[in-house]
Structure formats: structure tokens, C-alpha cells
Amino acid sequence: MSVITDIADAVTTSLNAATFSEDFTAERLHQPSFELTELQSLHVSVVPKALEIRNASRQHSFWDCTIDVGIQQKVDDDARVDELVAFAEEIADHLRLKRLADYPLAAWMAIEHDPVVASEHLDQHRQLTSVLTVTYRVKR
């Protein structure tokens, strides 16, 4: 498989092996699209997003692989939104500053949390969508 897909798989495995405040099974997907009825339960999707290759030396390159971790669920009140935003931060804390057990060549570089809450999803569907974008670097 490709480097970015292998890293996305390793992120998925890492999330599924950890203990969080919410019960879920992360899935690696290419298109995390769900019917609203499916979102009664919490969905955590791991999606390969982008790859940027930069020169590291004459013989090596840095492969910066960006992975999205999407959190989605239909919500009935603002308290649940707050719980899921806190859950997203738990995931960020789990991934930050660590190497992935299933892909130790990938070094964690950064996490961006945008959107924290997709306001249009909340407004139109009462659905929370929150996305963590995690960047890992591999020297090849």
C-alpha cells in the first residue's frame, strides 16, 4: 500500500487500541459520508487527506502525510456538543508527540482542529462534525 494509507491504518489501529471516554470503533475511509439515521451512534473516521514531499537531502525526501480524523454524531443539546469537543481533544492528546506503533517510521508533526464544530452541520441537521488534521513525517 501507499505510505499515507499505511499511516492512516496505523492511526486507526492506535485509536481502536486506546481507551477513551466514548465508545467507538474508528474506521479508515476514503469518503466518510453517512445518512443522518446512521449518526445516532458516534462515528470516528480516519481519512488520508494530503501528501507533500519535500527535499531533505540529496538522497532523501520528507513525506508529510496529512490524515483527517472526523468525529460525527447527531446531537440533541449543547451539552452533548461539549462532550464531543472534549472527546476530540482526548483523541488529539492520544496522538500528539507519539510515534505510531504500527508505523514507527512516521514522526508526529502537528495537529490542527478545524472545524472544532462545523456550524452548518449543526444548524441544518443537528449533527456534530469535528475534524482533527494530523500530520506525520516520514524520511524516504
Rosetta constraint file for C-alpha pairs under 8 A:
AtomPair CA 1 CA 5 HARMONIC 6.48 0.50
AtomPair CA 1 CA 6 HARMONIC 6.47 0.50
AtomPair CA 2 CA 6 HARMONIC 6.16 0.50
AtomPair CA 3 CA 7 HARMONIC 6.22 0.50
AtomPair CA 3 CA 65 HARMONIC 7.99 0.50
AtomPair CA 4 CA 8 HARMONIC 6.16 0.50
AtomPair CA 4 CA 48 HARMONIC 6.20 0.50
AtomPair CA 4 CA 51 HARMONIC 7.11 0.50
AtomPair CA 4 CA 65 HARMONIC 5.70 0.50
AtomPair CA 4 CA 66 HARMONIC 7.71 0.50
AtomPair CA 4 CA 67 HARMONIC 7.89 0.50
AtomPair CA 5 CA 9 HARMONIC 6.13 0.50
AtomPair CA 5 CA 48 HARMONIC 6.27 0.50
AtomPair CA 6 CA 10 HARMONIC 6.20 0.50
AtomPair CA 6 CA 103 HARMONIC 7.33 0.50
AtomPair CA 7 CA 11 HARMONIC 6.19 0.50
AtomPair CA 7 CA 65 HARMONIC 7.82 0.50
AtomPair CA 7 CA 103 HARMONIC 6.34 0.50
AtomPair CA 7 CA 106 HARMONIC 7.43 0.50
AtomPair CA 8 CA 12 HARMONIC 6.22 0.50
AtomPair CA 8 CA 28 HARMONIC 6.74 0.50
AtomPair CA 8 CA 46 HARMONIC 6.33 0.50
AtomPair CA 8 CA 47 HARMONIC 6.60 0.50
AtomPair CA 8 CA 48 HARMONIC 5.92 0.50
AtomPair CA 8 CA 67 HARMONIC 6.36 0.50
AtomPair CA 9 CA 13 HARMONIC 6.20 0.50
AtomPair CA 9 CA 28 HARMONIC 6.45 0.50
AtomPair CA 9 CA 46 HARMONIC 7.99 0.50
AtomPair CA 10 CA 14 HARMONIC 6.06 0.50
AtomPair CA 10 CA 100 HARMONIC 6.24 0.50
AtomPair CA 10 CA 101 HARMONIC 7.23 0.50
AtomPair CA 10 CA 102 HARMONIC 5.13 0.50
AtomPair CA 10 CA 103 HARMONIC 6.07 0.50
AtomPair CA 11 CA 15 HARMONIC 6.18 0.50
AtomPair CA 11 CA 46 HARMONIC 7.40 0.50
AtomPair CA 11 CA 100 HARMONIC 6.83 0.50
AtomPair CA 12 CA 16 HARMONIC 6.20 0.50
AtomPair CA 12 CA 26 HARMONIC 5.78 0.50
AtomPair CA 12 CA 27 HARMONIC 6.35 0.50
AtomPair CA 12 CA 28 HARMONIC 6.30 0.50
AtomPair CA 12 CA 46 HARMONIC 6.30 0.50
AtomPair CA 13 CA 17 HARMONIC 6.12 0.50
AtomPair CA 13 CA 26 HARMONIC 7.99 0.50
AtomPair CA 13 CA 102 HARMONIC 7.67 0.50
AtomPair CA 14 CA 18 HARMONIC 6.43 0.50
AtomPair CA 14 CA 100 HARMONIC 6.94 0.50
AtomPair CA 14 CA 101 HARMONIC 7.31 0.50
AtomPair CA 14 CA 102 HARMONIC 7.94 0.50
AtomPair CA 15 CA 26 HARMONIC 6.65 0.50
AtomPair CA 15 CA 91 HARMONIC 7.59 0.50
AtomPair CA 15 CA 94 HARMONIC 7.98 0.50
AtomPair CA 16 CA 24 HARMONIC 7.82 0.50
AtomPair CA 16 CA 25 HARMONIC 5.93 0.50
AtomPair CA 16 CA 26 HARMONIC 6.08 0.50
AtomPair CA 20 CA 87 HARMONIC 7.64 0.50
AtomPair CA 20 CA 90 HARMONIC 7.10 0.50
AtomPair CA 20 CA 91 HARMONIC 7.93 0.50
AtomPair CA 21 CA 87 HARMONIC 6.88 0.50
AtomPair CA 22 CA 87 HARMONIC 7.11 0.50
AtomPair CA 23 CA 42 HARMONIC 7.87 0.50
AtomPair CA 24 CA 42 HARMONIC 6.41 0.50
AtomPair CA 24 CA 43 HARMONIC 6.84 0.50
AtomPair CA 24 CA 44 HARMONIC 7.00 0.50
AtomPair CA 25 CA 43 HARMONIC 7.52 0.50
AtomPair CA 25 CA 44 HARMONIC 6.87 0.50
AtomPair CA 26 CA 43 HARMONIC 7.08 0.50
AtomPair CA 26 CA 44 HARMONIC 4.79 0.50
AtomPair CA 26 CA 45 HARMONIC 5.65 0.50
AtomPair CA 26 CA 46 HARMONIC 6.88 0.50
AtomPair CA 27 CA 44 HARMONIC 6.51 0.50
AtomPair CA 27 CA 45 HARMONIC 5.07 0.50
AtomPair CA 27 CA 46 HARMONIC 5.95 0.50
AtomPair CA 28 CA 45 HARMONIC 5.78 0.50
AtomPair CA 28 CA 46 HARMONIC 4.51 0.50
AtomPair CA 28 CA 47 HARMONIC 5.84 0.50
AtomPair CA 29 CA 45 HARMONIC 6.28 0.50
AtomPair CA 29 CA 46 HARMONIC 6.03 0.50
AtomPair CA 29 CA 47 HARMONIC 5.38 0.50
AtomPair CA 30 CA 47 HARMONIC 5.59 0.50
AtomPair CA 30 CA 48 HARMONIC 7.00 0.50
AtomPair CA 31 CA 47 HARMONIC 7.46 0.50
AtomPair CA 32 CA 45 HARMONIC 6.34 0.50
AtomPair CA 32 CA 47 HARMONIC 7.77 0.50
AtomPair CA 34 CA 38 HARMONIC 6.16 0.50
AtomPair CA 34 CA 39 HARMONIC 6.95 0.50
AtomPair CA 35 CA 39 HARMONIC 6.88 0.50
AtomPair CA 36 CA 40 HARMONIC 7.41 0.50
AtomPair CA 36 CA 74 HARMONIC 7.15 0.50
AtomPair CA 36 CA 125 HARMONIC 7.75 0.50
AtomPair CA 36 CA 127 HARMONIC 7.94 0.50
AtomPair CA 39 CA 43 HARMONIC 6.93 0.50
AtomPair CA 39 CA 72 HARMONIC 6.85 0.50
AtomPair CA 39 CA 73 HARMONIC 4.79 0.50
AtomPair CA 39 CA 74 HARMONIC 5.30 0.50
AtomPair CA 39 CA 127 HARMONIC 7.82 0.50
AtomPair CA 40 CA 73 HARMONIC 6.13 0.50
AtomPair CA 40 CA 74 HARMONIC 5.47 0.50
AtomPair CA 40 CA 75 HARMONIC 7.99 0.50
AtomPair CA 41 CA 73 HARMONIC 6.14 0.50
AtomPair CA 41 CA 74 HARMONIC 7.57 0.50
AtomPair CA 42 CA 71 HARMONIC 7.31 0.50
AtomPair CA 42 CA 72 HARMONIC 6.02 0.50
AtomPair CA 42 CA 73 HARMONIC 4.94 0.50
AtomPair CA 43 CA 70 HARMONIC 7.77 0.50
AtomPair CA 43 CA 71 HARMONIC 5.83 0.50
AtomPair CA 43 CA 72 HARMONIC 5.20 0.50
AtomPair CA 43 CA 73 HARMONIC 6.38 0.50
AtomPair CA 44 CA 69 HARMONIC 6.74 0.50
AtomPair CA 44 CA 70 HARMONIC 5.51 0.50
AtomPair CA 44 CA 71 HARMONIC 4.75 0.50
AtomPair CA 44 CA 72 HARMONIC 6.60 0.50
AtomPair CA 45 CA 68 HARMONIC 7.81 0.50
AtomPair CA 45 CA 69 HARMONIC 5.56 0.50
AtomPair CA 45 CA 70 HARMONIC 4.98 0.50
AtomPair CA 45 CA 71 HARMONIC 6.67 0.50
AtomPair CA 46 CA 67 HARMONIC 6.86 0.50
AtomPair CA 46 CA 68 HARMONIC 5.74 0.50
AtomPair CA 46 CA 69 HARMONIC 4.62 0.50
AtomPair CA 46 CA 70 HARMONIC 6.47 0.50
AtomPair CA 47 CA 67 HARMONIC 5.70 0.50
AtomPair CA 47 CA 68 HARMONIC 5.07 0.50
AtomPair CA 47 CA 69 HARMONIC 6.43 0.50
AtomPair CA 47 CA 70 HARMONIC 7.87 0.50
AtomPair CA 48 CA 65 HARMONIC 7.82 0.50
AtomPair CA 48 CA 66 HARMONIC 6.51 0.50
AtomPair CA 48 CA 67 HARMONIC 4.69 0.50
AtomPair CA 48 CA 68 HARMONIC 6.39 0.50
AtomPair CA 49 CA 65 HARMONIC 7.71 0.50
AtomPair CA 49 CA 66 HARMONIC 5.42 0.50
AtomPair CA 49 CA 67 HARMONIC 5.18 0.50
AtomPair CA 49 CA 68 HARMONIC 6.13 0.50
AtomPair CA 50 CA 65 HARMONIC 5.96 0.50
AtomPair CA 50 CA 66 HARMONIC 4.98 0.50
AtomPair CA 50 CA 67 HARMONIC 7.09 0.50
AtomPair CA 51 CA 63 HARMONIC 6.72 0.50
AtomPair CA 51 CA 64 HARMONIC 5.66 0.50
AtomPair CA 51 CA 65 HARMONIC 4.65 0.50
AtomPair CA 51 CA 66 HARMONIC 6.18 0.50
AtomPair CA 52 CA 63 HARMONIC 5.82 0.50
AtomPair CA 52 CA 64 HARMONIC 5.09 0.50
AtomPair CA 52 CA 65 HARMONIC 6.61 0.50
AtomPair CA 53 CA 61 HARMONIC 6.42 0.50
AtomPair CA 53 CA 62 HARMONIC 5.60 0.50
AtomPair CA 53 CA 63 HARMONIC 4.55 0.50
AtomPair CA 53 CA 64 HARMONIC 6.21 0.50
AtomPair CA 54 CA 61 HARMONIC 5.48 0.50
AtomPair CA 54 CA 62 HARMONIC 5.10 0.50
AtomPair CA 54 CA 63 HARMONIC 6.57 0.50
AtomPair CA 54 CA 64 HARMONIC 7.92 0.50
AtomPair CA 55 CA 60 HARMONIC 6.65 0.50
AtomPair CA 55 CA 61 HARMONIC 4.53 0.50
AtomPair CA 55 CA 62 HARMONIC 6.13 0.50
AtomPair CA 56 CA 60 HARMONIC 5.36 0.50
AtomPair CA 56 CA 61 HARMONIC 4.57 0.50
AtomPair CA 56 CA 62 HARMONIC 5.65 0.50
AtomPair CA 56 CA 139 HARMONIC 7.62 0.50
AtomPair CA 57 CA 61 HARMONIC 6.61 0.50
AtomPair CA 60 CA 139 HARMONIC 6.55 0.50
AtomPair CA 60 CA 140 HARMONIC 5.31 0.50
AtomPair CA 61 CA 139 HARMONIC 5.67 0.50
AtomPair CA 61 CA 140 HARMONIC 5.35 0.50
AtomPair CA 62 CA 137 HARMONIC 6.32 0.50
AtomPair CA 62 CA 138 HARMONIC 5.68 0.50
AtomPair CA 62 CA 139 HARMONIC 4.61 0.50
AtomPair CA 62 CA 140 HARMONIC 6.40 0.50
AtomPair CA 63 CA 137 HARMONIC 5.51 0.50
AtomPair CA 63 CA 138 HARMONIC 5.05 0.50
AtomPair CA 63 CA 139 HARMONIC 6.18 0.50
AtomPair CA 63 CA 140 HARMONIC 7.16 0.50
AtomPair CA 64 CA 135 HARMONIC 6.45 0.50
AtomPair CA 64 CA 136 HARMONIC 5.68 0.50
AtomPair CA 64 CA 137 HARMONIC 4.48 0.50
AtomPair CA 64 CA 138 HARMONIC 6.53 0.50
AtomPair CA 65 CA 135 HARMONIC 5.53 0.50
AtomPair CA 65 CA 136 HARMONIC 5.26 0.50
AtomPair CA 65 CA 137 HARMONIC 6.23 0.50
AtomPair CA 65 CA 138 HARMONIC 7.88 0.50
AtomPair CA 66 CA 133 HARMONIC 6.56 0.50
AtomPair CA 66 CA 134 HARMONIC 5.62 0.50
AtomPair CA 66 CA 135 HARMONIC 4.41 0.50
AtomPair CA 66 CA 136 HARMONIC 6.52 0.50
AtomPair CA 67 CA 133 HARMONIC 5.63 0.50
AtomPair CA 67 CA 134 HARMONIC 5.16 0.50
AtomPair CA 67 CA 135 HARMONIC 6.28 0.50
AtomPair CA 68 CA 131 HARMONIC 6.42 0.50
AtomPair CA 68 CA 132 HARMONIC 5.64 0.50
AtomPair CA 68 CA 133 HARMONIC 4.46 0.50
AtomPair CA 68 CA 134 HARMONIC 6.27 0.50
AtomPair CA 69 CA 131 HARMONIC 5.63 0.50
AtomPair CA 69 CA 132 HARMONIC 5.04 0.50
AtomPair CA 69 CA 133 HARMONIC 6.30 0.50
AtomPair CA 69 CA 134 HARMONIC 7.63 0.50
AtomPair CA 70 CA 129 HARMONIC 6.92 0.50
AtomPair CA 70 CA 130 HARMONIC 5.81 0.50
AtomPair CA 70 CA 131 HARMONIC 4.51 0.50
AtomPair CA 70 CA 132 HARMONIC 6.44 0.50
AtomPair CA 71 CA 84 HARMONIC 7.89 0.50
AtomPair CA 71 CA 88 HARMONIC 7.25 0.50
AtomPair CA 71 CA 128 HARMONIC 7.50 0.50
AtomPair CA 71 CA 129 HARMONIC 5.63 0.50
AtomPair CA 71 CA 130 HARMONIC 5.15 0.50
AtomPair CA 71 CA 131 HARMONIC 6.28 0.50
AtomPair CA 72 CA 127 HARMONIC 6.87 0.50
AtomPair CA 72 CA 128 HARMONIC 5.36 0.50
AtomPair CA 72 CA 129 HARMONIC 4.63 0.50
AtomPair CA 72 CA 130 HARMONIC 6.66 0.50
AtomPair CA 73 CA 127 HARMONIC 5.58 0.50
AtomPair CA 73 CA 128 HARMONIC 5.36 0.50
AtomPair CA 73 CA 129 HARMONIC 7.00 0.50
AtomPair CA 74 CA 125 HARMONIC 7.63 0.50
AtomPair CA 74 CA 126 HARMONIC 5.81 0.50
AtomPair CA 74 CA 127 HARMONIC 4.14 0.50
AtomPair CA 74 CA 128 HARMONIC 6.07 0.50
AtomPair CA 75 CA 80 HARMONIC 6.22 0.50
AtomPair CA 75 CA 81 HARMONIC 6.78 0.50
AtomPair CA 75 CA 126 HARMONIC 5.66 0.50
AtomPair CA 75 CA 127 HARMONIC 5.64 0.50
AtomPair CA 75 CA 128 HARMONIC 6.45 0.50
AtomPair CA 76 CA 80 HARMONIC 7.12 0.50
AtomPair CA 76 CA 126 HARMONIC 6.81 0.50
AtomPair CA 77 CA 81 HARMONIC 6.81 0.50
AtomPair CA 78 CA 82 HARMONIC 6.27 0.50
AtomPair CA 79 CA 83 HARMONIC 6.33 0.50
AtomPair CA 80 CA 84 HARMONIC 6.24 0.50
AtomPair CA 81 CA 85 HARMONIC 6.20 0.50
AtomPair CA 81 CA 128 HARMONIC 6.66 0.50
AtomPair CA 82 CA 86 HARMONIC 6.21 0.50
AtomPair CA 83 CA 87 HARMONIC 6.16 0.50
AtomPair CA 84 CA 88 HARMONIC 6.18 0.50
AtomPair CA 84 CA 128 HARMONIC 7.97 0.50
AtomPair CA 85 CA 89 HARMONIC 6.50 0.50
AtomPair CA 85 CA 116 HARMONIC 6.85 0.50
AtomPair CA 85 CA 117 HARMONIC 7.66 0.50
AtomPair CA 85 CA 130 HARMONIC 7.39 0.50
AtomPair CA 86 CA 90 HARMONIC 6.40 0.50
AtomPair CA 87 CA 91 HARMONIC 6.45 0.50
AtomPair CA 88 CA 92 HARMONIC 6.31 0.50
AtomPair CA 88 CA 130 HARMONIC 7.39 0.50
AtomPair CA 88 CA 132 HARMONIC 7.40 0.50
AtomPair CA 89 CA 93 HARMONIC 6.09 0.50
AtomPair CA 90 CA 94 HARMONIC 6.14 0.50
AtomPair CA 91 CA 95 HARMONIC 6.31 0.50
AtomPair CA 92 CA 96 HARMONIC 5.91 0.50
AtomPair CA 92 CA 111 HARMONIC 7.06 0.50
AtomPair CA 92 CA 132 HARMONIC 7.30 0.50
AtomPair CA 94 CA 98 HARMONIC 7.98 0.50
AtomPair CA 95 CA 108 HARMONIC 7.86 0.50
AtomPair CA 96 CA 108 HARMONIC 6.58 0.50
AtomPair CA 96 CA 110 HARMONIC 7.29 0.50
AtomPair CA 96 CA 111 HARMONIC 7.16 0.50
AtomPair CA 97 CA 108 HARMONIC 5.80 0.50
AtomPair CA 97 CA 109 HARMONIC 7.60 0.50
AtomPair CA 98 CA 107 HARMONIC 7.34 0.50
AtomPair CA 98 CA 108 HARMONIC 6.06 0.50
AtomPair CA 99 CA 103 HARMONIC 7.43 0.50
AtomPair CA 99 CA 104 HARMONIC 5.43 0.50
AtomPair CA 99 CA 105 HARMONIC 7.63 0.50
AtomPair CA 99 CA 106 HARMONIC 6.35 0.50
AtomPair CA 99 CA 107 HARMONIC 5.62 0.50
AtomPair CA 99 CA 108 HARMONIC 6.17 0.50
AtomPair CA 100 CA 104 HARMONIC 5.17 0.50
AtomPair CA 100 CA 106 HARMONIC 6.90 0.50
AtomPair CA 100 CA 107 HARMONIC 7.97 0.50
AtomPair CA 105 CA 138 HARMONIC 6.01 0.50
AtomPair CA 105 CA 139 HARMONIC 7.77 0.50
AtomPair CA 106 CA 136 HARMONIC 5.59 0.50
AtomPair CA 106 CA 137 HARMONIC 5.29 0.50
AtomPair CA 106 CA 138 HARMONIC 4.82 0.50
AtomPair CA 107 CA 136 HARMONIC 5.26 0.50
AtomPair CA 107 CA 137 HARMONIC 5.07 0.50
AtomPair CA 107 CA 138 HARMONIC 6.47 0.50
AtomPair CA 108 CA 134 HARMONIC 7.78 0.50
AtomPair CA 108 CA 135 HARMONIC 6.28 0.50
AtomPair CA 108 CA 136 HARMONIC 4.51 0.50
AtomPair CA 108 CA 137 HARMONIC 6.49 0.50
AtomPair CA 109 CA 134 HARMONIC 7.62 0.50
AtomPair CA 109 CA 135 HARMONIC 5.36 0.50
AtomPair CA 109 CA 136 HARMONIC 5.26 0.50
AtomPair CA 109 CA 137 HARMONIC 6.52 0.50
AtomPair CA 110 CA 134 HARMONIC 5.81 0.50
AtomPair CA 110 CA 135 HARMONIC 5.23 0.50
AtomPair CA 110 CA 136 HARMONIC 7.32 0.50
AtomPair CA 111 CA 132 HARMONIC 6.59 0.50
AtomPair CA 111 CA 133 HARMONIC 5.50 0.50
AtomPair CA 111 CA 134 HARMONIC 4.46 0.50
AtomPair CA 111 CA 135 HARMONIC 6.37 0.50
AtomPair CA 112 CA 132 HARMONIC 5.69 0.50
AtomPair CA 112 CA 133 HARMONIC 5.02 0.50
AtomPair CA 112 CA 134 HARMONIC 6.54 0.50
AtomPair CA 113 CA 130 HARMONIC 7.61 0.50
AtomPair CA 113 CA 131 HARMONIC 5.86 0.50
AtomPair CA 113 CA 132 HARMONIC 4.51 0.50
AtomPair CA 113 CA 133 HARMONIC 6.26 0.50
AtomPair CA 114 CA 130 HARMONIC 7.07 0.50
AtomPair CA 114 CA 131 HARMONIC 5.67 0.50
AtomPair CA 114 CA 132 HARMONIC 6.43 0.50
AtomPair CA 114 CA 133 HARMONIC 7.49 0.50
AtomPair CA 115 CA 129 HARMONIC 7.73 0.50
AtomPair CA 115 CA 130 HARMONIC 5.58 0.50
AtomPair CA 115 CA 131 HARMONIC 5.71 0.50
AtomPair CA 115 CA 132 HARMONIC 7.89 0.50
AtomPair CA 116 CA 129 HARMONIC 7.76 0.50
AtomPair CA 116 CA 130 HARMONIC 4.97 0.50
AtomPair CA 116 CA 131 HARMONIC 6.49 0.50
AtomPair CA 117 CA 122 HARMONIC 7.69 0.50
AtomPair CA 117 CA 128 HARMONIC 6.32 0.50
AtomPair CA 117 CA 129 HARMONIC 5.71 0.50
AtomPair CA 117 CA 130 HARMONIC 5.00 0.50
AtomPair CA 117 CA 131 HARMONIC 7.97 0.50
AtomPair CA 118 CA 122 HARMONIC 6.48 0.50
AtomPair CA 118 CA 128 HARMONIC 6.80 0.50
AtomPair CA 118 CA 129 HARMONIC 5.42 0.50
AtomPair CA 118 CA 130 HARMONIC 6.35 0.50
AtomPair CA 119 CA 123 HARMONIC 5.93 0.50
AtomPair CA 120 CA 124 HARMONIC 5.88 0.50
AtomPair CA 121 CA 125 HARMONIC 5.49 0.50
AtomPair CA 121 CA 126 HARMONIC 6.45 0.50
AtomPair CA 121 CA 127 HARMONIC 5.38 0.50
AtomPair CA 121 CA 128 HARMONIC 6.49 0.50
AtomPair CA 121 CA 129 HARMONIC 6.74 0.50
AtomPair CA 122 CA 126 HARMONIC 4.27 0.50
AtomPair CA 122 CA 127 HARMONIC 4.76 0.50
AtomPair CA 122 CA 128 HARMONIC 5.62 0.50
AtomPair CA 122 CA 129 HARMONIC 7.67 0.50
AtomPair CA 123 CA 127 HARMONIC 7.87 0.50
